[in-house]
Amino acid sequence: MPEKLPPQRTNNISRRNFFRGIGGFVANHWLLSTLPLGGVGILSWAEHDTLDLKREHWDLFYPNLPATLEEKTICQLSDLHLETLRILPEHIEQIVMAQKPDLLVITGDIISTRTDLDKLESYLGGLTATYGKFVVMGNNDYSHLSHTLFKRYLQQLQNLGWTALLNNASFLSSLNLWIIGVDDPATAHDDVDLAYQKVFSSHSPSTPPFRLVLAHSSDCLDDVAKNGAELLLTGHTHGGQIRIPGLQPLITNTYLGDHGIYEGYHVINGIPLYINRGIGESVIPVRINVPPEIAFFTLHRGDSPPRHQTS
């Protein structure tokens, strides 16, 4: 880990901008209306939690892990929402590259507006991984772009070395690894059977390959469970984004989220599932009690339970 990281922010949240951004949304939302917004400390609380980028380190164990994946590390980013993101690209890059990931993935919602296309190179261009970089789309990646600009978006990602998987899969033979990308479930672009088509039509090696599935939302879980996966990485919920102790979170966004499962590692229907809190924000540009994260998953052969550390 580097001794010194670059600054984490581009600018502070001003009191005027904070209350302008939260505005009538607070007045009309039952959860936020409980906050003493004029009280001492709420501004600094939001400022800290919005910019306090955490590293979530997971060690995951599989009895039948291919030998080629032993000790390999997958780095997951999600929900950058570049329009309002104030964490500097240099800070994200240094956290990611300090871990020397073998694989980099982004599970959707990189952008929130058309002008975010101009920020892609600064945030994604400096990130590298030994075995490749893969991305799936989220609802915001679709919502703000024409068909023409969406094609530009995909081309920009490709030029920066990222492979977009839109209901498609890529096999990394050197790792005996399938990366299966499910297109955005939140906007009904998901077709899980199509995403697995290459997997089922290919010749299987003697050692069963590891199936890593990427999706923006966990709402594709039923179909993923039907087809099988060793790990499903998702985002979309922002971990709730604003969570006040004793109250329900502001954002859940998914079927599982509505049932209280909106962040972290879970095994559901036999599928190891991770729901990333993401890096950016939506609706209002603040987090409370839900810090942003970058997740790292190191794979091991064995039957030990997952191990987790936050730094």
Long-range contacts (C-beta under 8 A, 24 or more apart in sequence): 1-98, 1-311, 2-94, 2-98, 5-91, 5-94, 5-95, 6-88, 6-90, 6-91, 6-94, 7-88, 7-90, 7-91, 8-51, 8-52, 8-53, 8-87, 8-88, 8-91, 9-51, 9-86, 9-87, 9-88, 10-86, 10-87, 10-88, 11-86, 12-47, 13-43, 13-46, 13-47, 13-50, 13-285, 13-286, 15-43, 18-43, 18-46, 18-286, 21-284, 21-285, 21-286, 22-284, 22-286, 25-283, 25-284, 29-250, 31-242, 31-244, 31-247, 31-248, 31-249, 31-250, 32-242, 32-250, 34-244, 34-247, 35-244, 45-288, 46-286, 46-287, 46-288, 49-286, 49-287, 49-288, 49-289, 49-290, 49-291, 50-86, 50-281, 50-285, 50-286, 50-287, 50-292, 51-86, 51-87, 51-292, 52-291, 52-292, 53-87, 53-91, 53-92, 53-95, 53-279, 53-291, 53-292, 53-293, 53-294, 54-291, 54-292, 54-293, 54-294, 54-310, 54-311, 55-95, 55-99, 55-293, 55-294, 55-296, 55-310, 55-311, 56-293, 56-294, 56-295, 56-296, 56-308, 56-309, 56-310, 57-296, 57-298, 57-308, 57-309, 57-310, 57-311, 58-265, 58-274, 58-295, 58-296, 58-297, 58-298, 58-306, 58-307, 58-308, 59-297, 59-298, 59-300, 59-306, 59-307, 59-308, 60-231, 60-272, 60-297, 60-298, 60-299, 60-300, 60-306, 61-300, 61-301, 61-302, 61-303, 61-304, 61-305, 61-306, 62-210, 62-230, 62-299, 62-300, 62-301, 62-302, 63-301, 63-302, 63-303, 64-207, 64-208, 64-301, 65-210, 65-299, 65-300, 65-301, 66-175, 66-176, 66-177, 66-207, 66-208, 66-209, 66-210, 67-207, 67-301, 68-174, 68-175, 68-176, 68-177, 69-175, 69-176, 69-177, 69-210, 69-299, 70-299, 70-300, 70-301, 71-298, 71-299, 71-300, 72-102, 72-103, 72-131, 72-175, 72-298, 72-299, 73-99, 73-100, 73-101, 73-102, 73-103, 73-296, 73-297, 73-298, 73-299, 74-101, 74-102, 74-103, 74-104, 74-105, 74-212, 74-233, 74-296, 74-297, 74-299, 75-99, 75-101, 75-103, 75-104, 75-105, 75-129, 75-294, 75-295, 75-296, 75-297, 76-105, 76-106, 76-107, 76-233, 76-274, 76-276, 76-294, 76-295, 76-296, 76-297, 77-104, 77-105, 77-106, 77-107, 77-276, 77-279, 77-294, 78-106, 78-107, 78-108, 78-109, 78-216, 78-233, 78-234, 78-235, 78-236, 78-276, 78-277, 78-278, 78-279, 79-107, 79-108, 79-109, 79-138, 79-235, 79-236, 79-238, 79-276, 79-277, 79-278, 79-279, 79-280, 79-282, 80-106, 80-109, 80-110, 80-111, 80-123, 80-278, 80-279, 80-280, 81-109, 81-110, 81-111, 81-112, 81-140, 81-278, 81-279, 81-280, 81-281, 81-282, 82-110, 82-111, 82-112, 82-116, 82-119, 82-120, 82-123, 82-280, 83-111, 83-112, 83-113, 83-115, 83-116, 84-112, 84-280, 84-281, 84-282, 84-285, 85-123, 85-279, 85-280, 85-281, 86-285, 87-279, 87-292, 89-122, 89-123, 89-126, 92-123, 92-127, 92-279, 92-294, 93-126, 93-127, 95-294, 96-127, 96-294, 97-126, 97-127, 97-128, 99-296, 100-130, 101-129, 101-130, 101-296, 102-129, 102-130, 102-131, 102-175, 103-129, 103-130, 103-131, 103-132, 103-133, 103-134, 103-179, 104-128, 104-129, 104-132, 104-133, 104-134, 105-133, 105-134, 105-135, 105-179, 105-212, 105-214, 105-233, 106-133, 106-134, 106-135, 106-136, 106-162, 107-135, 107-136, 107-138, 107-214, 107-215, 107-216, 107-233, 107-234, 107-235, 107-236, 107-276, 108-135, 108-136, 108-137, 108-138, 108-139, 108-140, 108-141, 108-184, 108-215, 108-216, 108-217, 108-235, 108-236, 109-138, 109-139, 109-140, 109-141, 109-216, 109-235, 109-236, 109-278, 109-280, 109-282, 110-135, 110-138, 110-141, 111-140, 111-141, 111-144, 111-145, 111-153, 112-140, 112-144, 112-280, 112-282, 113-144, 114-144, 114-145, 114-149, 117-149, 117-152, 117-153, 117-156, 120-153, 120-156, 120-157, 120-160, 121-156, 121-160, 124-157, 124-160, 124-162, 125-160, 128-161, 131-172, 131-174, 131-175, 131-177, 132-163, 132-170, 132-172, 133-161, 133-162, 133-163, 134-162, 134-163, 134-164, 134-165, 134-170, 134-179, 134-181, 134-214, 135-162, 135-163, 135-164, 135-165, 135-181, 135-214, 136-164, 136-165, 136-166, 136-181, 136-182, 136-183, 136-184, 136-214, 136-215, 136-216, 137-164, 137-166, 137-183, 137-184, 137-189, 137-216, 138-184, 138-186, 138-216, 138-217, 138-235, 138-236, 139-184, 139-186, 139-187, 139-216, 139-217, 139-236, 140-282, 141-184, 142-184, 142-187, 142-189, 143-187, 165-195, 165-214, 167-191, 167-192, 167-194, 167-195, 168-194, 168-195, 168-198, 169-195, 169-196, 169-197, 169-198, 169-199, 171-198, 171-199, 171-202, 171-209, 175-210, 176-205, 176-207, 176-209, 176-210, 177-209, 177-210, 177-212, 178-209, 178-210, 178-211, 178-212, 179-212, 179-214, 180-211, 180-212, 180-213, 180-214, 180-229, 181-213, 181-214, 181-215, 182-213, 182-214, 182-215, 182-220, 182-224, 184-215, 184-216, 184-217, 185-215, 185-216, 185-217, 185-218, 185-219, 185-220, 186-216, 186-217, 186-219, 186-236, 186-253, 190-215, 190-219, 190-220, 190-223, 192-220, 192-223, 192-224, 192-226, 192-227, 193-223, 193-227, 196-227, 199-227, 210-299, 217-253, 217-254, 218-254, 218-255, 218-256, 218-257, 218-261, 218-273, 218-275, 219-254, 219-255, 219-256, 221-256, 221-268, 221-269, 221-271, 221-273, 222-269, 224-271, 225-268, 225-269, 225-270, 225-271, 229-271, 229-272, 230-272, 231-272, 231-274, 231-297, 232-271, 232-272, 232-273, 232-274, 233-274, 233-276, 233-295, 234-273, 234-274, 234-275, 234-276, 235-275, 235-276, 235-277, 235-278, 236-275, 236-278, 237-262, 237-263, 237-275, 237-277, 237-278, 238-277, 238-278, 238-281, 238-282, 238-287, 238-290, 239-263, 239-275, 239-276, 239-277, 239-278, 239-290, 239-293, 240-290, 241-281, 241-282, 241-283, 241-286, 241-287, 241-288, 241-290, 242-284, 242-286, 242-287, 242-288, 242-289, 242-290, 243-288, 243-289, 243-290, 244-288, 244-289, 245-289, 249-290, 250-283, 251-282, 251-283, 263-290, 265-306, 265-308
